[in-house]
Every structure is written in C-alpha cells, then in structure tokens.
Amino acid sequence: LKILTEVLKNRPDWKVQVRSHTDSKGSKNANKKLSQERADFLKVYLESQGVPVEQIEAIGYGESLLLNHCIDGAPCSEEEHRRNRRTELLLQLK
C-alpha cells in the first residue's frame, strides 16, 4: 500500500479502483454493505496518506462476483469461501 500511495501521488493522471468482495455466507444485502465498508476503509486510508480523493473509487461487490461455485447453499469448505473474500486494486488512467 505504501508503494501504491507513492505511485498515485506522483501520477495524478492515474486512478485506483478499490474492489472489495465477500463470500456467499450471510444475506446478499449484508454482504454488499460489508464489502462497501471494506472498500471505503481502504479509500480513507489512501486519502489519509495524501492520495487525492478524485483518484480513488471504492466499490463493494458483495457476493456478486464469486471466483468459484460457492453460491448460497452450495457445500463449500472454509478454504473455498476464503478465496471469495478479497480486495482487488485496479490502476487505470483517468
């Protein structure tokens, strides 16, 4: 994150999309809210390190973009669920 902060501060023509995801445990609404809170947390951190707010977009996807078959009710191991809990950072030109 320190490297990302420095890159963004030195490249005002770049922006970062913070994309947070959850597993399918819990309700869709709760997961959407949780993932948005996680993305917002990282956005606030980047802002606190001096990255301009207009360079950061925080998106919570909840359980809408799972990486495997672990939809609601599917038998999955904790490791399979863990794979879906992630935050991705996408750098792009403004």
C-alpha positions in Angstrom: 0.0 0.0 0.0 2.9 2.3 0.6 4.1 1.8 -2.9 0.6 2.4 -4.3 0.3 5.6 -2.3 3.6 6.9 -3.7 2.7 6.0 -7.3 -0.7 7.7 -7.1 0.7 10.8 -5.5 3.3 11.0 -8.3 0.9 10.2 -11.1 -2.2 12.4 -10.9 -3.3 11.1 -14.2 -3.8 7.6 -12.7 -6.7 6.4 -10.5 -7.3 3.3 -8.5 -10.5 1.3 -8.2 -10.7 -0.5 -4.9 -13.0 -3.5 -5.4 -14.0 -5.5 -2.4 -15.8 -8.8 -2.4 -17.3 -11.2 0.2 -18.1 -14.9 0.3 -21.8 -16.0 0.0 -22.3 -16.6 3.7 -25.0 -14.2 5.1 -27.5 -12.2 3.2 -26.8 -10.5 -0.1 -27.6 -7.1 1.4 -25.3 -7.6 4.4 -22.5 -8.8 2.1 -22.9 -5.8 -0.2 -22.8 -3.5 2.8 -19.7 -5.3 4.3 -17.8 -5.2 1.0 -18.6 -1.5 0.6 -17.4 -0.8 4.1 -14.1 -2.6 3.4 -13.6 -0.7 0.2 -14.4 2.6 1.9 -11.9 1.7 4.7 -9.1 1.4 2.2 -10.2 4.6 0.4 -10.0 6.5 3.7 -6.5 5.0 4.4 -5.3 6.1 0.9 -6.7 9.6 1.5 -5.0 9.8 4.9 -1.7 9.1 3.2 -2.1 12.0 0.8 -3.8 10.4 -2.2 -6.3 12.9 -3.7 -9.9 11.7 -3.3 -10.6 12.1 -7.0 -8.1 9.4 -7.7 -9.9 6.8 -5.6 -13.1 4.9 -6.4 -14.3 2.4 -3.8 -16.8 -0.3 -4.9 -18.3 -3.1 -2.8 -19.5 -6.0 -4.9 -20.6 -8.2 -2.1 -21.0 -11.8 -3.3 -21.9 -10.9 -6.9 -18.5 -11.9 -8.4 -17.6 -15.2 -6.8 -14.4 -16.9 -8.0 -15.8 -20.4 -7.6 -19.0 -22.5 -7.2 -19.7 -21.4 -3.6 -23.1 -19.7 -4.1 -25.7 -19.7 -1.4 -26.4 -23.2 -0.1 -23.6 -24.9 -2.1 -21.4 -27.2 0.0 -18.0 -25.5 0.3 -15.0 -25.7 2.6 -13.8 -22.7 4.5 -10.9 -22.5 2.2 -13.2 -22.2 -0.8 -15.2 -19.5 0.9 -12.0 -17.7 1.8 -11.0 -17.5 -1.8 -14.0 -15.2 -2.5 -13.2 -12.8 0.3 -10.8 -10.4 -1.3 -10.0 -6.8 -2.2 -8.6 -6.0 -5.7 -6.9 -2.8 -6.8 -7.2 -1.8 -10.4 -5.0 1.0 -11.6 -6.2 3.0 -14.6 -5.7 6.2 -16.4 -8.2 9.0 -15.5 
